[in-house]
């Protein structure tokens, strides 16, 4: 479950504790909140086309586990995705960046991109959602372009 994993086993480290004036050390509940916001953002990428593609759900399951250390099966994620489609809830990225440094934000963006390409192509709606997600996380247009260019570059090996 969510509560039996120590926060220090995260792939994405959160901002240094106590380094900013007036900020307190992140608590397990704030880390869990960040994990939930990341999940909702990535789920929005899956359902942007009105469908929960199995390849996108498998990619979401893998990338979410890599980002947060939390396992969620494709079946569990499908239930959440279908609920999101049914609710017709608009994608919101409010608070997504809270507790994430730029490197973390790029990791979330990379996970969203991996979901977008999981079915073999990136739809215009997915591309627009990636741009809105980057903007919602406070990444500049140039940082977004650089991140996508890095993702599009084929690396040998």
C-alpha positions as CSV (number, residue, x, y, z in Angstrom):
1,X,0.0,0.0,0.0
2,X,0.9,3.7,-0.1
3,X,1.7,4.1,3.6
4,X,4.2,1.2,3.9
5,X,6.9,2.7,1.6
6,X,9.3,5.2,3.1
7,X,9.4,8.5,1.3
8,X,13.2,8.3,0.9
9,X,12.8,5.5,-1.7
10,X,11.4,7.8,-4.3
11,X,12.9,8.0,-7.8
12,X,11.9,11.7,-8.0
13,X,13.4,13.5,-5.0
14,X,11.4,16.4,-3.7
15,X,12.9,19.8,-3.0
16,X,15.5,19.9,-0.2
17,X,13.9,19.9,3.2
18,X,14.2,23.1,5.1
19,X,16.3,24.9,2.4
20,X,13.8,27.6,1.7
21,X,13.0,30.2,4.3
22,X,9.7,29.5,6.0
23,X,9.2,26.1,4.3
24,X,8.9,23.1,6.5
25,X,10.2,19.6,5.7
26,X,7.8,17.7,3.4
27,X,5.6,15.3,5.2
28,X,4.5,11.9,4.0
29,X,1.0,13.3,3.4
30,X,2.4,16.1,1.2
31,X,4.4,13.6,-0.8
32,X,1.3,11.4,-1.2
33,X,-0.6,14.5,-2.4
34,X,2.2,15.1,-5.0
35,X,2.0,11.5,-6.1
36,X,-1.8,11.8,-6.5
37,X,-1.4,15.0,-8.6
38,X,1.1,13.3,-10.8
39,X,-1.2,10.3,-11.3
40,X,-4.1,12.6,-12.2
41,X,-1.9,14.5,-14.7
42,X,-0.7,11.3,-16.3
43,X,-4.2,9.9,-16.4
44,X,-5.4,13.0,-18.2
45,X,-2.9,12.1,-21.0
46,X,-4.4,8.6,-21.3
47,X,-8.0,9.9,-21.6
48,X,-7.5,13.1,-23.6
49,X,-8.7,11.2,-26.7
50,X,-11.8,9.9,-24.9
51,X,-10.4,6.4,-24.7
52,X,-8.3,4.4,-22.3
53,X,-5.8,2.7,-24.7
54,X,-4.3,-0.5,-23.2
55,X,-0.8,0.4,-24.3
56,X,-1.1,3.8,-22.7
57,X,-2.4,2.2,-19.4
58,X,0.6,-0.2,-19.3
59,X,2.9,2.7,-19.9
60,X,1.2,4.7,-17.2
61,X,1.6,1.8,-14.8
62,X,5.3,1.5,-15.5
63,X,6.1,5.2,-15.6
64,X,4.1,6.0,-12.4
65,X,5.9,3.3,-10.6
66,X,9.3,4.6,-11.8
67,X,8.4,8.2,-10.8
68,X,6.8,7.5,-7.4
69,X,7.7,3.9,-6.3
70,X,3.9,3.2,-6.2
71,X,2.6,0.2,-8.1
72,X,-0.7,0.5,-9.8
73,X,-1.9,-2.2,-12.2
74,X,-3.2,-1.4,-15.6
75,X,-6.6,-2.7,-14.4
76,X,-6.7,-0.3,-11.5
77,X,-5.7,2.5,-13.7
78,X,-8.3,1.6,-16.3
79,X,-11.0,2.0,-13.6
80,X,-9.7,5.4,-12.8
81,X,-9.4,6.4,-16.4
82,X,-13.0,5.3,-17.2
83,X,-14.2,7.3,-14.2
84,X,-12.3,10.3,-15.5
85,X,-13.8,9.9,-19.0
86,X,-17.3,9.5,-17.5
87,X,-16.9,12.6,-15.4
88,X,-15.7,14.6,-18.4
89,X,-13.4,16.4,-16.0
90,X,-11.2,18.9,-17.7
91,X,-7.5,18.4,-17.2
92,X,-6.1,20.7,-14.5
93,X,-2.5,20.9,-13.5
94,X,-3.0,23.2,-10.5
95,X,-0.5,22.4,-7.9
96,X,1.3,19.8,-10.0
97,X,4.6,21.5,-9.6
98,X,4.4,21.9,-5.9
99,X,7.4,20.2,-4.3
100,X,9.0,19.4,-7.7
101,X,12.3,20.8,-8.9
102,X,12.8,21.4,-12.7
103,X,14.4,18.0,-13.1
104,X,11.4,16.3,-11.6
105,X,9.0,18.3,-13.8
106,X,10.9,17.1,-16.8
107,X,10.6,13.5,-15.6
108,X,6.8,14.0,-15.3
109,X,6.7,15.5,-18.7
110,X,8.8,12.6,-20.1
111,X,6.3,10.1,-18.5
112,X,3.4,12.0,-20.1
113,X,5.2,11.9,-23.5
114,X,5.8,8.2,-23.1
115,X,2.1,7.7,-22.5
116,X,1.2,9.8,-25.5
117,X,3.4,7.8,-27.9
118,X,2.5,4.4,-26.4
119,X,-0.1,3.8,-29.0
120,X,2.3,4.6,-31.8
121,X,1.4,8.3,-32.5
122,X,0.9,11.6,-30.7
123,X,-2.5,13.2,-31.4
124,X,-2.8,17.0,-31.7
125,X,-4.8,16.9,-28.4
126,X,-2.0,15.0,-26.7
127,X,0.6,17.5,-28.0
128,X,-1.6,20.4,-26.7
129,X,-2.0,18.7,-23.3
130,X,1.8,18.2,-23.0
131,X,2.3,21.9,-23.6
132,X,-0.4,22.8,-21.1
133,X,1.1,20.4,-18.6
134,X,4.6,22.0,-19.0
135,X,3.0,25.5,-18.6
136,X,1.1,24.3,-15.6
137,X,4.3,23.1,-14.0
138,X,5.9,26.5,-14.7
139,X,8.3,25.3,-17.3
140,X,9.2,27.9,-19.9
141,X,8.3,27.3,-23.6
142,X,12.0,26.9,-24.2
143,X,12.4,24.3,-21.4
144,X,9.3,22.5,-22.8
145,X,10.8,22.5,-26.4
146,X,14.2,21.4,-25.0
147,X,12.6,18.5,-23.1
148,X,10.6,17.3,-26.1
149,X,13.7,17.6,-28.3
150,X,15.6,15.5,-25.9
151,X,12.8,12.9,-25.9
152,X,12.7,12.8,-29.7
153,X,16.4,12.3,-30.0
154,X,17.3,8.7,-30.7
155,X,20.1,7.7,-28.4
156,X,22.3,4.8,-29.4
157,X,22.6,1.8,-27.1
